Amino acid sequence: MRTTLTIDDDIADFLKEQSRTLDLSFKQVVNRLLRQGMANVRGPDAALVLDHLTTRDISRIAPGQAAYLSVLTDQGTMADDAIVSNNGEEEWMIVHGSGDTMALLEASAAGKN
């Protein structure tokens, strides 16, 4: 059975940029996203939450840019890989594999705005 996926222009542009950055076809990037999780992280502490969770200095990812990174456990071991996009206005998007990223993200965000 064939499924139709509708993607708005901003997301399509982001995916095309990621396909060039990761040297993958547009179809491969979309297929990867469909197998993975995605979350929006918003608010004044969003960058702090992601910075705690990942191997990158999140402040160096400019609005409109994205970076590939590792998601870490509190013990410093790798839990997952992910792509984080700075959507500007204190909003970030994280696309992650099938690891424990969502649980780690929720724990990192506890008590923050």
MIZA-391040 format. One record per residue (C-alpha): y, x, z; residue number from 0; residue in one letter. Coordinates in nm, 2 decimals, always signed. Example, Ala and Ser with C-alpha at 12.3 -4.5 7.8 and 13.67 -1.06 7.14 Angstrom:
<lumnu><py>-0.45</py><px>+1.23</px><pz>+0.78</pz><pos>0</pos><code>A</code></lumnu>
<lumnu><py>-0.11</py><px>+1.37</px><pz>+0.71</pz><pos>1</pos><code>S</code></lumnu>
***
This chain:
<lumnu><py>+0.00</py><px>+0.00</px><pz>+0.00</pz><pos>0</pos><code>M</code></lumnu>
<lumnu><py>+0.35</py><px>+0.13</px><pz>-0.09</pz><pos>1</pos><code>R</code></lumnu>
<lumnu><py>+0.63</py><px>+0.11</px><pz>+0.16</pz><pos>2</pos><code>T</code></lumnu>
<lumnu><py>+1.00</py><px>+0.10</px><pz>+0.08</pz><pos>3</pos><code>T</code></lumnu>
<lumnu><py>+1.23</py><px>+0.30</px><pz>+0.30</pz><pos>4</pos><code>L</code></lumnu>
<lumnu><py>+1.60</py><px>+0.24</px><pz>+0.28</pz><pos>5</pos><code>T</code></lumnu>
<lumnu><py>+1.82</py><px>+0.53</px><pz>+0.39</pz><pos>6</pos><code>I</code></lumnu>
<lumnu><py>+2.20</py><px>+0.50</px><pz>+0.42</pz><pos>7</pos><code>D</code></lumnu>
<lumnu><py>+2.42</py><px>+0.76</px><pz>+0.23</pz><pos>8</pos><code>D</code></lumnu>
<lumnu><py>+2.51</py><px>+0.97</px><pz>+0.54</pz><pos>9</pos><code>D</code></lumnu>
<lumnu><py>+2.14</py><px>+1.01</px><pz>+0.64</pz><pos>10</pos><code>I</code></lumnu>
<lumnu><py>+2.04</py><px>+1.08</px><pz>+0.28</pz><pos>11</pos><code>A</code></lumnu>
<lumnu><py>+2.30</py><px>+1.36</px><pz>+0.25</pz><pos>12</pos><code>D</code></lumnu>
<lumnu><py>+2.18</py><px>+1.50</px><pz>+0.59</pz><pos>13</pos><code>F</code></lumnu>
<lumnu><py>+1.82</py><px>+1.50</px><pz>+0.47</pz><pos>14</pos><code>L</code></lumnu>
<lumnu><py>+1.91</py><px>+1.66</px><pz>+0.14</pz><pos>15</pos><code>K</code></lumnu>
<lumnu><py>+2.10</py><px>+1.94</px><pz>+0.32</pz><pos>16</pos><code>E</code></lumnu>
<lumnu><py>+1.80</py><px>+1.99</px><pz>+0.55</pz><pos>17</pos><code>Q</code></lumnu>
<lumnu><py>+1.56</py><px>+2.01</px><pz>+0.25</pz><pos>18</pos><code>S</code></lumnu>
<lumnu><py>+1.78</py><px>+2.29</px><pz>+0.11</pz><pos>19</pos><code>R</code></lumnu>
<lumnu><py>+1.80</py><px>+2.47</px><pz>+0.45</pz><pos>20</pos><code>T</code></lumnu>
<lumnu><py>+1.43</py><px>+2.45</px><pz>+0.52</pz><pos>21</pos><code>L</code></lumnu>
<lumnu><py>+1.33</py><px>+2.51</px><pz>+0.16</pz><pos>22</pos><code>D</code></lumnu>
<lumnu><py>+1.14</py><px>+2.18</px><pz>+0.14</pz><pos>23</pos><code>L</code></lumnu>
<lumnu><py>+1.16</py><px>+1.89</px><pz>-0.10</pz><pos>24</pos><code>S</code></lumnu>
<lumnu><py>+1.35</py><px>+1.58</px><pz>-0.01</pz><pos>25</pos><code>F</code></lumnu>
<lumnu><py>+1.02</py><px>+1.39</px><pz>+0.00</pz><pos>26</pos><code>K</code></lumnu>
<lumnu><py>+0.87</py><px>+1.65</px><pz>+0.24</pz><pos>27</pos><code>Q</code></lumnu>
<lumnu><py>+1.17</py><px>+1.62</px><pz>+0.48</pz><pos>28</pos><code>V</code></lumnu>
<lumnu><py>+1.14</py><px>+1.24</px><pz>+0.48</pz><pos>29</pos><code>V</code></lumnu>
<lumnu><py>+0.76</py><px>+1.25</px><pz>+0.53</pz><pos>30</pos><code>N</code></lumnu>
<lumnu><py>+0.82</py><px>+1.50</px><pz>+0.82</pz><pos>31</pos><code>R</code></lumnu>
<lumnu><py>+1.07</py><px>+1.26</px><pz>+0.98</pz><pos>32</pos><code>L</code></lumnu>
<lumnu><py>+0.83</py><px>+0.97</px><pz>+0.95</pz><pos>33</pos><code>L</code></lumnu>
<lumnu><py>+0.56</py><px>+1.16</px><pz>+1.14</pz><pos>34</pos><code>R</code></lumnu>
<lumnu><py>+0.80</py><px>+1.28</px><pz>+1.41</pz><pos>35</pos><code>Q</code></lumnu>
<lumnu><py>+1.03</py><px>+1.13</px><pz>+1.67</pz><pos>36</pos><code>G</code></lumnu>
<lumnu><py>+1.41</py><px>+1.09</px><pz>+1.65</pz><pos>37</pos><code>M</code></lumnu>
<lumnu><py>+1.66</py><px>+1.02</px><pz>+1.92</pz><pos>38</pos><code>A</code></lumnu>
<lumnu><py>+2.04</py><px>+1.00</px><pz>+1.94</pz><pos>39</pos><code>N</code></lumnu>
<lumnu><py>+2.20</py><px>+1.17</px><pz>+2.24</pz><pos>40</pos><code>V</code></lumnu>
<lumnu><py>+2.55</py><px>+1.04</px><pz>+2.32</pz><pos>41</pos><code>R</code></lumnu>
<lumnu><py>+2.81</py><px>+1.09</px><pz>+2.59</pz><pos>42</pos><code>G</code></lumnu>
<lumnu><py>+3.02</py><px>+1.36</px><pz>+2.75</pz><pos>43</pos><code>P</code></lumnu>
<lumnu><py>+2.71</py><px>+1.54</px><pz>+2.88</pz><pos>44</pos><code>D</code></lumnu>
<lumnu><py>+2.51</py><px>+1.51</px><pz>+2.56</pz><pos>45</pos><code>A</code></lumnu>
<lumnu><py>+2.55</py><px>+1.88</px><pz>+2.47</pz><pos>46</pos><code>A</code></lumnu>
<lumnu><py>+2.47</py><px>+1.99</px><pz>+2.82</pz><pos>47</pos><code>L</code></lumnu>
<lumnu><py>+2.15</py><px>+1.79</px><pz>+2.81</pz><pos>48</pos><code>V</code></lumnu>
<lumnu><py>+2.04</py><px>+1.95</px><pz>+2.48</pz><pos>49</pos><code>L</code></lumnu>
<lumnu><py>+2.15</py><px>+2.29</px><pz>+2.59</pz><pos>50</pos><code>D</code></lumnu>
<lumnu><py>+1.93</py><px>+2.27</px><pz>+2.90</pz><pos>51</pos><code>H</code></lumnu>
<lumnu><py>+1.63</py><px>+2.16</px><pz>+2.68</pz><pos>52</pos><code>L</code></lumnu>
<lumnu><py>+1.65</py><px>+2.40</px><pz>+2.39</pz><pos>53</pos><code>T</code></lumnu>
<lumnu><py>+1.66</py><px>+2.77</px><pz>+2.29</pz><pos>54</pos><code>T</code></lumnu>
<lumnu><py>+1.99</py><px>+2.74</px><pz>+2.11</pz><pos>55</pos><code>R</code></lumnu>
<lumnu><py>+2.35</py><px>+2.76</px><pz>+2.23</pz><pos>56</pos><code>D</code></lumnu>
<lumnu><py>+2.43</py><px>+2.40</px><pz>+2.13</pz><pos>57</pos><code>I</code></lumnu>
<lumnu><py>+2.81</py><px>+2.47</px><pz>+2.15</pz><pos>58</pos><code>S</code></lumnu>
<lumnu><py>+2.77</py><px>+2.69</px><pz>+1.84</pz><pos>59</pos><code>R</code></lumnu>
<lumnu><py>+2.65</py><px>+2.39</px><pz>+1.62</pz><pos>60</pos><code>I</code></lumnu>
<lumnu><py>+2.96</py><px>+2.26</px><pz>+1.46</pz><pos>61</pos><code>A</code></lumnu>
<lumnu><py>+3.01</py><px>+1.89</px><pz>+1.38</pz><pos>62</pos><code>P</code></lumnu>
<lumnu><py>+2.83</py><px>+1.80</px><pz>+1.06</pz><pos>63</pos><code>G</code></lumnu>
<lumnu><py>+2.59</py><px>+2.10</px><pz>+1.11</pz><pos>64</pos><code>Q</code></lumnu>
<lumnu><py>+2.23</py><px>+2.11</px><pz>+1.23</pz><pos>65</pos><code>A</code></lumnu>
<lumnu><py>+2.00</py><px>+2.38</px><pz>+1.36</pz><pos>66</pos><code>A</code></lumnu>
<lumnu><py>+1.62</py><px>+2.43</px><pz>+1.40</pz><pos>67</pos><code>Y</code></lumnu>
<lumnu><py>+1.52</py><px>+2.52</px><pz>+1.75</pz><pos>68</pos><code>L</code></lumnu>
<lumnu><py>+1.25</py><px>+2.52</px><pz>+2.01</pz><pos>69</pos><code>S</code></lumnu>
<lumnu><py>+1.23</py><px>+2.26</px><pz>+2.29</pz><pos>70</pos><code>V</code></lumnu>
<lumnu><py>+1.13</py><px>+2.42</px><pz>+2.63</pz><pos>71</pos><code>L</code></lumnu>
<lumnu><py>+0.97</py><px>+2.30</px><pz>+2.94</pz><pos>72</pos><code>T</code></lumnu>
<lumnu><py>+1.13</py><px>+2.36</px><pz>+3.28</pz><pos>73</pos><code>D</code></lumnu>
<lumnu><py>+0.88</py><px>+2.66</px><pz>+3.31</pz><pos>74</pos><code>Q</code></lumnu>
<lumnu><py>+1.03</py><px>+2.81</px><pz>+2.99</pz><pos>75</pos><code>G</code></lumnu>
<lumnu><py>+0.73</py><px>+2.75</px><pz>+2.77</pz><pos>76</pos><code>T</code></lumnu>
<lumnu><py>+0.76</py><px>+2.59</px><pz>+2.43</pz><pos>77</pos><code>M</code></lumnu>
<lumnu><py>+0.69</py><px>+2.22</px><pz>+2.42</pz><pos>78</pos><code>A</code></lumnu>
<lumnu><py>+0.79</py><px>+2.13</px><pz>+2.07</pz><pos>79</pos><code>D</code></lumnu>
<lumnu><py>+1.01</py><px>+2.23</px><pz>+1.77</pz><pos>80</pos><code>D</code></lumnu>
<lumnu><py>+1.31</py><px>+2.02</px><pz>+1.66</pz><pos>81</pos><code>A</code></lumnu>
<lumnu><py>+1.61</py><px>+1.99</px><pz>+1.45</pz><pos>82</pos><code>I</code></lumnu>
<lumnu><py>+1.94</py><px>+1.91</px><pz>+1.63</pz><pos>83</pos><code>V</code></lumnu>
<lumnu><py>+2.24</py><px>+1.77</px><pz>+1.44</pz><pos>84</pos><code>S</code></lumnu>
<lumnu><py>+2.59</py><px>+1.76</px><pz>+1.58</pz><pos>85</pos><code>N</code></lumnu>
<lumnu><py>+2.72</py><px>+1.42</px><pz>+1.46</pz><pos>86</pos><code>N</code></lumnu>
<lumnu><py>+3.06</py><px>+1.48</px><pz>+1.63</pz><pos>87</pos><code>G</code></lumnu>
<lumnu><py>+3.24</py><px>+1.26</px><pz>+1.88</pz><pos>88</pos><code>E</code></lumnu>
<lumnu><py>+2.99</py><px>+1.36</px><pz>+2.16</pz><pos>89</pos><code>E</code></lumnu>
<lumnu><py>+2.69</py><px>+1.24</px><pz>+1.96</pz><pos>90</pos><code>E</code></lumnu>
<lumnu><py>+2.39</py><px>+1.44</px><pz>+1.86</pz><pos>91</pos><code>W</code></lumnu>
<lumnu><py>+2.06</py><px>+1.36</px><pz>+1.68</pz><pos>92</pos><code>M</code></lumnu>
<lumnu><py>+1.74</py><px>+1.54</px><pz>+1.76</pz><pos>93</pos><code>I</code></lumnu>
<lumnu><py>+1.44</py><px>+1.51</px><pz>+1.53</pz><pos>94</pos><code>V</code></lumnu>
<lumnu><py>+1.13</py><px>+1.64</px><pz>+1.70</pz><pos>95</pos><code>H</code></lumnu>
<lumnu><py>+0.75</py><px>+1.69</px><pz>+1.66</pz><pos>96</pos><code>G</code></lumnu>
<lumnu><py>+0.49</py><px>+1.51</px><pz>+1.84</pz><pos>97</pos><code>S</code></lumnu>
<lumnu><py>+0.52</py><px>+1.71</px><pz>+2.16</pz><pos>98</pos><code>G</code></lumnu>
<lumnu><py>+0.67</py><px>+1.60</px><pz>+2.50</pz><pos>99</pos><code>D</code></lumnu>
<lumnu><py>+1.03</py><px>+1.61</px><pz>+2.38</pz><pos>100</pos><code>T</code></lumnu>
<lumnu><py>+1.12</py><px>+1.25</px><pz>+2.47</pz><pos>101</pos><code>M</code></lumnu>
<lumnu><py>+0.99</py><px>+1.29</px><pz>+2.83</pz><pos>102</pos><code>A</code></lumnu>
<lumnu><py>+1.17</py><px>+1.62</px><pz>+2.87</pz><pos>103</pos><code>L</code></lumnu>
<lumnu><py>+1.49</py><px>+1.48</px><pz>+2.72</pz><pos>104</pos><code>L</code></lumnu>
<lumnu><py>+1.48</py><px>+1.18</px><pz>+2.96</pz><pos>105</pos><code>E</code></lumnu>
<lumnu><py>+1.43</py><px>+1.42</px><pz>+3.25</pz><pos>106</pos><code>A</code></lumnu>
<lumnu><py>+1.71</py><px>+1.65</px><pz>+3.14</pz><pos>107</pos><code>S</code></lumnu>
<lumnu><py>+1.95</py><px>+1.35</px><pz>+3.10</pz><pos>108</pos><code>A</code></lumnu>
<lumnu><py>+1.87</py><px>+1.21</px><pz>+3.45</pz><pos>109</pos><code>A</code></lumnu>
<lumnu><py>+2.19</py><px>+1.17</px><pz>+3.64</pz><pos>110</pos><code>G</code></lumnu>
<lumnu><py>+2.42</py><px>+1.27</px><pz>+3.35</pz><pos>111</pos><code>K</code></lumnu>
<lumnu><py>+2.66</py><px>+1.07</px><pz>+3.14</pz><pos>112</pos><code>N</code></lumnu>
***
